[in-house]
Amino acid sequence: AEINEKGVCFFVDWRGAGFKNFNPKLVKMLLSTVREIMPIRMKAIYHVGQPSFFSVVWAVLSPLLGSKLRSRVHLLGGLEQLAPVAPAESLPQDLGGNLPMNADISADMLSKL
């Protein structure tokens, strides 16, 4: 109940990503999930380390989102900009936090794309 009251924040780490490994299927799946499937309150989506082409992708995709969801998307740039929005105990080590990253889950999700 508390999650639905306060909402959930998502963190998207684009570091190391480039156009060659950009997957439109993943974007479509994520948009569909966020807009139609997830029965939770989305508080924010924070993007860090986004590649230079992301501004073009965002310009194309953002009009497809409702204004409420679009206002919850934040393009931060570097990891240092996460500190004001999320405490270290809420972030995985990959994003400068204290939580371990479960590589098995990430690898399993990517293999299904």
C-alpha positions in Angstrom: 0.0 0.0 0.0 2.8 2.4 0.8 4.4 1.9 -2.6 1.1 2.8 -4.3 0.8 5.9 -2.1 4.4 7.2 -2.6 5.2 5.7 -6.0 8.1 3.9 -7.5 11.3 5.4 -9.0 13.1 3.7 -11.9 16.7 4.4 -12.7 17.9 3.7 -16.3 21.7 3.5 -16.7 22.7 4.3 -20.2 26.5 4.2 -19.6 28.2 2.1 -22.2 25.2 2.1 -24.5 25.5 3.3 -28.0 23.4 3.3 -31.2 24.8 -0.2 -32.2 23.2 -1.8 -29.1 20.0 0.3 -29.1 17.0 -2.1 -29.2 13.7 -0.6 -30.4 11.9 -3.7 -29.2 13.1 -3.0 -25.7 11.8 0.6 -25.9 8.5 -0.6 -27.2 8.2 -3.2 -24.4 9.1 -0.7 -21.7 6.7 1.9 -23.0 3.9 -0.7 -23.2 4.7 -1.9 -19.7 4.8 1.5 -18.2 1.7 2.8 -19.9 -0.6 -0.2 -19.8 0.5 -3.1 -17.6 2.1 -1.9 -14.4 -0.4 -1.5 -11.6 1.8 0.8 -9.6 2.2 4.5 -9.2 5.2 5.7 -11.2 6.8 8.5 -9.3 9.8 9.1 -11.6 12.1 7.6 -14.2 15.7 8.9 -13.9 18.0 8.4 -16.9 21.8 8.7 -16.3 24.7 8.5 -18.8 22.5 8.7 -21.8 24.3 8.6 -25.2 24.2 11.6 -27.5 21.6 10.1 -29.8 19.1 9.8 -26.9 18.0 13.4 -27.3 16.7 12.5 -30.8 15.0 9.3 -29.5 13.4 11.3 -26.7 12.2 13.9 -29.1 10.4 11.2 -31.1 9.1 9.2 -28.1 8.1 11.8 -25.6 5.0 13.0 -27.6 3.7 9.4 -27.4 3.6 9.6 -23.6 0.9 11.4 -21.7 1.9 14.7 -20.1 1.8 13.3 -16.6 4.2 10.4 -17.4 6.4 12.8 -19.5 6.8 15.1 -16.5 8.1 12.2 -14.5 10.9 11.4 -16.8 14.2 13.1 -15.8 17.4 13.2 -18.0 20.2 13.6 -15.5 23.4 13.0 -17.4 26.0 11.8 -14.9 25.8 9.6 -11.8 26.7 12.5 -9.6 23.3 14.0 -10.3 21.6 11.0 -8.7 22.7 11.9 -5.1 20.1 14.6 -4.6 17.2 12.4 -5.7 18.1 9.0 -4.2 20.1 8.0 -1.1 22.9 5.5 -1.5 21.0 2.8 0.4 18.3 2.9 -2.3 20.7 2.5 -5.3 22.7 -0.5 -6.6 26.5 -0.3 -6.5 26.5 0.2 -10.3 24.8 3.6 -9.7 27.0 4.7 -6.8 24.8 3.1 -4.1 25.2 0.4 -1.5 22.9 -2.3 -2.9 24.4 -5.3 -4.8 23.4 -5.8 -8.4 21.8 -9.1 -9.3 23.4 -9.8 -12.6 21.5 -13.1 -13.1 18.2 -11.2 -13.3 19.6 -8.6 -15.7 21.1 -11.3 -18.0 17.9 -13.3 -18.0 15.8 -10.2 -18.9 18.1 -9.3 -21.7 18.1 -12.8 -23.1 14.3 -12.7 -23.6 14.4 -9.7 -25.9 
